Amino acid sequence: MQDHLPKIGFTVTSFDERKGDDPKILAKADLVIVSVPVSATRDVIKKTAKHMKKGSTLVEIASLKSGIHKEMVNIAEVEAVSL
């Protein structure tokens, strides 16, 4: 996705907490895509949602739908989508 989306006109910025990236960058995003191991998904969603602006969309693409979507909706004050 990071290679494809810019080719069709979207700006893509990656964020990796492990690399020391500043989570404030998430507040600028209209769309945040979370793709992490299932065991880390809940914690990452909780941390990520805190920094997102109202009206933005949080998408997670890594889970097996084991309750993650419901938790996303409860945590985030943004639109939550599981693919």
TORFI-323780 format. One record per atom (N, C-alpha, C): residue number from 1; atom name; x, y, z. Coordinates in Angstrom, 2 decimals. Layout:
N
ATOM     i   at        px        py        pz
ATOM   NUM   CA         X         Y         Z
...
This chain:
83
ATOM     i   at        px        py        pz
ATOM     1    N      0.81     -1.18      0.00
ATOM     1   CA      0.00      0.00      0.00
ATOM     1    C      0.86      1.26      0.00
ATOM     2    N      1.93      1.23      0.77
ATOM     2   CA      2.76      2.42      0.88
ATOM     2    C      3.37      2.79     -0.46
ATOM     3    N      3.59      1.83     -1.33
ATOM     3   CA      4.13      2.12     -2.65
ATOM     3    C      3.03      2.47     -3.65
ATOM     4    N      1.88      1.83     -3.52
ATOM     4   CA      0.79      2.01     -4.49
ATOM     4    C      0.03      3.32     -4.31
ATOM     5    N     -0.35      3.68     -3.10
ATOM     5   CA     -1.21      4.84     -2.88
ATOM     5    C     -0.63      6.16     -3.39
ATOM     6    N      0.67      6.42     -3.23
ATOM     6   CA      1.21      7.67     -3.78
ATOM     6    C      1.09      7.74     -5.31
ATOM     7    N      1.13      6.60     -5.97
ATOM     7   CA      1.02      6.57     -7.43
ATOM     7    C     -0.36      7.01     -7.90
ATOM     8    N     -1.35      6.92     -7.02
ATOM     8   CA     -2.70      7.34     -7.41
ATOM     8    C     -3.13      8.62     -6.68
ATOM     9    N     -2.13      9.36     -6.18
ATOM     9   CA     -2.41     10.69     -5.67
ATOM     9    C     -2.53     10.87     -4.17
ATOM    10    N     -2.29      9.83     -3.39
ATOM    10   CA     -2.41      9.95     -1.94
ATOM    10    C     -1.04     10.17     -1.30
ATOM    11    N     -1.04     10.93     -0.22
ATOM    11   CA      0.17     11.09      0.57
ATOM    11    C      0.19     10.00      1.63
ATOM    12    N      1.30      9.30      1.75
ATOM    12   CA      1.42      8.21      2.71
ATOM    12    C      2.58      8.53      3.64
ATOM    13    N      2.30      8.46      4.93
ATOM    13   CA      3.33      8.65      5.95
ATOM    13    C      3.30      7.43      6.86
ATOM    14    N      4.44      6.81      7.05
ATOM    14   CA      4.46      5.64      7.93
ATOM    14    C      4.78      6.09      9.36
ATOM    15    N      4.35      5.28     10.29
ATOM    15   CA      4.57      5.55     11.70
ATOM    15    C      4.96      4.25     12.38
ATOM    16    N      6.04      4.28     13.13
ATOM    16   CA      6.47      3.10     13.87
ATOM    16    C      6.97      3.55     15.23
ATOM    17    N      6.18      3.26     16.23
ATOM    17   CA      6.52      3.63     17.60
ATOM    17    C      7.88      3.06     18.02
ATOM    18    N      8.19      1.87     17.53
ATOM    18   CA      9.45      1.22     17.90
ATOM    18    C     10.66      2.00     17.39
ATOM    19    N     10.47      2.77     16.34
ATOM    19   CA     11.56      3.57     15.77
ATOM    19    C     11.62      4.96     16.37
ATOM    20    N     10.72      5.23     17.33
ATOM    20   CA     10.72      6.53     17.98
ATOM    20    C      9.96      7.60     17.23
ATOM    21    N      9.13      7.20     16.26
ATOM    21   CA      8.33      8.18     15.52
ATOM    21    C      7.38      8.89     16.47
ATOM    22    N      7.15     10.17     16.22
ATOM    22   CA      6.29     11.00     17.07
ATOM    22    C      4.82     10.70     16.77
ATOM    23    N      4.04     10.26     17.76
ATOM    23   CA      2.63      9.93     17.51
ATOM    23    C      1.78     11.14     17.12
ATOM    24    N      2.30     12.36     17.27
ATOM    24   CA      1.54     13.55     16.86
ATOM    24    C      1.25     13.53     15.36
ATOM    25    N      2.06     12.79     14.60
ATOM    25   CA      1.83     12.69     13.15
ATOM    25    C      0.47     12.07     12.86
ATOM    26    N     -0.04     11.24     13.79
ATOM    26   CA     -1.33     10.58     13.59
ATOM    26    C     -2.48     11.59     13.59
ATOM    27    N     -2.32     12.71     14.28
ATOM    27   CA     -3.38     13.72     14.34
ATOM    27    C     -3.58     14.42     13.01
ATOM    28    N     -2.63     14.30     12.10
ATOM    28   CA     -2.74     14.93     10.79
ATOM    28    C     -3.41     14.02      9.76
ATOM    29    N     -3.56     12.75     10.10
ATOM    29   CA     -4.04     11.76      9.14
ATOM    29    C     -5.55     11.71      9.05
ATOM    30    N     -6.05     11.58      7.83
ATOM    30   CA     -7.48     11.33      7.61
ATOM    30    C     -7.78      9.84      7.73
ATOM    31    N     -6.77      9.02      7.44
ATOM    31   CA     -6.92      7.57      7.47
ATOM    31    C     -5.67      6.97      8.10
ATOM    32    N     -5.87      6.10      9.08
ATOM    32   CA     -4.76      5.38      9.70
ATOM    32    C     -5.03      3.89      9.53
ATOM    33    N     -4.04      3.19      8.98
ATOM    33   CA     -4.17      1.74      8.77
ATOM    33    C     -3.23      1.05      9.75
ATOM    34    N     -3.79      0.16     10.57
ATOM    34   CA     -3.01     -0.60     11.54
ATOM    34    C     -2.84     -2.01     11.00
ATOM    35    N     -1.59     -2.43     10.90
ATOM    35   CA     -1.29     -3.80     10.47
ATOM    35    C     -0.16     -4.32     11.34
ATOM    36    N     -0.53     -4.98     12.39
ATOM    36   CA      0.42     -5.52     13.36
ATOM    36    C     -0.01     -6.95     13.70
ATOM    37    N      0.85     -7.71     14.35
ATOM    37   CA      0.43     -9.06     14.78
ATOM    37    C     -0.83     -8.99     15.64
ATOM    38    N     -1.67     -9.99     15.51
ATOM    38   CA     -2.94    -10.03     16.23
ATOM    38    C     -2.74     -9.81     17.73
ATOM    39    N     -1.68    -10.36     18.27
ATOM    39   CA     -1.44    -10.23     19.72
ATOM    39    C     -1.19     -8.79     20.15
ATOM    40    N     -0.80     -7.92     19.22
ATOM    40   CA     -0.51     -6.53     19.55
ATOM    40    C     -1.62     -5.57     19.12
ATOM    41    N     -2.60     -6.05     18.36
ATOM    41   CA     -3.60     -5.19     17.75
ATOM    41    C     -4.35     -4.33     18.75
ATOM    42    N     -4.87     -4.91     19.81
ATOM    42   CA     -5.67     -4.14     20.79
ATOM    42    C     -4.85     -2.99     21.39
ATOM    43    N     -3.64     -3.28     21.82
ATOM    43   CA     -2.82     -2.24     22.43
ATOM    43    C     -2.47     -1.14     21.43
ATOM    44    N     -2.15     -1.53     20.22
ATOM    44   CA     -1.81     -0.53     19.19
ATOM    44    C     -3.01      0.34     18.87
ATOM    45    N     -4.20     -0.25     18.78
ATOM    45   CA     -5.41      0.53     18.51
ATOM    45    C     -5.66      1.53     19.63
ATOM    46    N     -5.51      1.08     20.87
ATOM    46   CA     -5.72      1.99     22.00
ATOM    46    C     -4.76      3.16     21.95
ATOM    47    N     -3.49      2.90     21.71
ATOM    47   CA     -2.49      3.96     21.64
ATOM    47    C     -2.72      4.88     20.45
ATOM    48    N     -3.05      4.30     19.32
ATOM    48   CA     -3.24      5.05     18.09
ATOM    48    C     -4.45      5.97     18.16
ATOM    49    N     -5.57      5.44     18.62
ATOM    49   CA     -6.83      6.20     18.65
ATOM    49    C     -6.71      7.46     19.49
ATOM    50    N     -5.90      7.42     20.54
ATOM    50   CA     -5.72      8.59     21.41
ATOM    50    C     -5.16      9.79     20.65
ATOM    51    N     -4.43      9.55     19.59
ATOM    51   CA     -3.75     10.62     18.87
ATOM    51    C     -4.47     11.05     17.60
ATOM    52    N     -5.51     10.34     17.22
ATOM    52   CA     -6.21     10.64     15.97
ATOM    52    C     -7.22     11.77     16.14
ATOM    53    N     -7.43     12.51     15.07
ATOM    53   CA     -8.40     13.60     15.10
ATOM    53    C     -9.81     13.06     14.87
ATOM    54    N    -10.78     13.77     15.41
ATOM    54   CA    -12.18     13.40     15.18
ATOM    54    C    -12.46     13.49     13.69
ATOM    55    N    -13.25     12.52     13.22
ATOM    55   CA    -13.62     12.49     11.81
ATOM    55    C    -12.68     11.68     10.95
ATOM    56    N    -11.55     11.25     11.51
ATOM    56   CA    -10.64     10.41     10.74
ATOM    56    C    -11.10      8.96     10.84
ATOM    57    N    -10.47      8.10     10.04
ATOM    57   CA    -10.87      6.70      9.98
ATOM    57    C     -9.71      5.81     10.39
ATOM    58    N     -9.99      4.84     11.25
ATOM    58   CA     -9.02      3.86     11.70
ATOM    58    C     -9.38      2.52     11.07
ATOM    59    N     -8.44      1.94     10.33
ATOM    59   CA     -8.65      0.65      9.66
ATOM    59    C     -7.61     -0.32     10.19
ATOM    60    N     -8.04     -1.51     10.57
ATOM    60   CA     -7.07     -2.54     10.93
ATOM    60    C     -7.24     -3.69      9.96
ATOM    61    N     -6.11     -4.22      9.52
ATOM    61   CA     -6.15     -5.25      8.49
ATOM    61    C     -5.45     -6.55      8.90
ATOM    62    N     -5.12     -6.67     10.17
ATOM    62   CA     -4.33     -7.82     10.57
ATOM    62    C     -5.09     -8.86     11.39
ATOM    63    N     -6.20     -8.48     11.98
ATOM    63   CA     -6.83     -9.40     12.93
ATOM    63    C     -7.63    -10.50     12.24
ATOM    64    N     -8.01    -11.45     13.04
ATOM    64   CA     -8.88    -12.53     12.58
ATOM    64    C    -10.32    -12.23     12.99
ATOM    65    N    -10.58    -10.96     13.25
ATOM    65   CA    -11.90    -10.47     13.65
ATOM    65    C    -12.35    -11.07     14.97
ATOM    66    N    -11.40    -11.32     15.84
ATOM    66   CA    -11.70    -11.93     17.14
ATOM    66    C    -12.05    -10.85     18.17
ATOM    67    N    -13.10    -10.10     17.88
ATOM    67   CA    -13.53     -9.08     18.81
ATOM    67    C    -12.83     -7.74     18.64
ATOM    68    N    -11.90     -7.65     17.73
ATOM    68   CA    -11.13     -6.43     17.54
ATOM    68    C    -12.02     -5.28     17.07
ATOM    69    N    -12.90     -5.53     16.12
ATOM    69   CA    -13.72     -4.45     15.57
ATOM    69    C    -14.59     -3.83     16.65
ATOM    70    N    -15.22     -4.64     17.47
ATOM    70   CA    -16.07     -4.12     18.54
ATOM    70    C    -15.24     -3.23     19.48
ATOM    71    N    -14.04     -3.69     19.81
ATOM    71   CA    -13.18     -2.90     20.68
ATOM    71    C    -12.77     -1.59     20.02
ATOM    72    N    -12.49     -1.63     18.72
ATOM    72   CA    -12.13     -0.40     18.00
ATOM    72    C    -13.24      0.62     18.10
ATOM    73    N    -14.46      0.17     17.90
ATOM    73   CA    -15.61      1.07     17.94
ATOM    73    C    -15.75      1.67     19.34
ATOM    74    N    -15.54      0.87     20.37
ATOM    74   CA    -15.67      1.35     21.74
ATOM    74    C    -14.55      2.31     22.14
ATOM    75    N    -13.36      2.13     21.62
ATOM    75   CA    -12.19      2.93     22.00
ATOM    75    C    -12.14      4.24     21.23
ATOM    76    N    -12.32      4.16     19.95
ATOM    76   CA    -12.02      5.28     19.07
ATOM    76    C    -13.20      6.22     18.89
ATOM    77    N    -12.91      7.50     18.89
ATOM    77   CA    -13.91      8.51     18.55
ATOM    77    C    -13.79      8.85     17.07
ATOM    78    N    -13.43      7.83     16.29
ATOM    78   CA    -13.27      7.97     14.86
ATOM    78    C    -14.00      6.81     14.21
ATOM    79    N    -14.17      6.85     12.91
ATOM    79   CA    -14.78      5.72     12.22
ATOM    79    C    -13.81      4.54     12.27
ATOM    80    N    -14.31      3.34     12.58
ATOM    80   CA    -13.46      2.16     12.70
ATOM    80    C    -13.91      1.12     11.68
ATOM    81    N    -12.93      0.58     10.93
ATOM    81   CA    -13.20     -0.38      9.88
ATOM    81    C    -12.24     -1.54     10.02
ATOM    82    N    -12.75     -2.78      9.93
ATOM    82   CA    -11.90     -3.97      9.88
ATOM    82    C    -12.02     -4.58      8.49
ATOM    83    N    -10.89     -4.88      7.89
ATOM    83   CA    -10.89     -5.52      6.57
ATOM    83    C    -10.32     -6.91      6.67
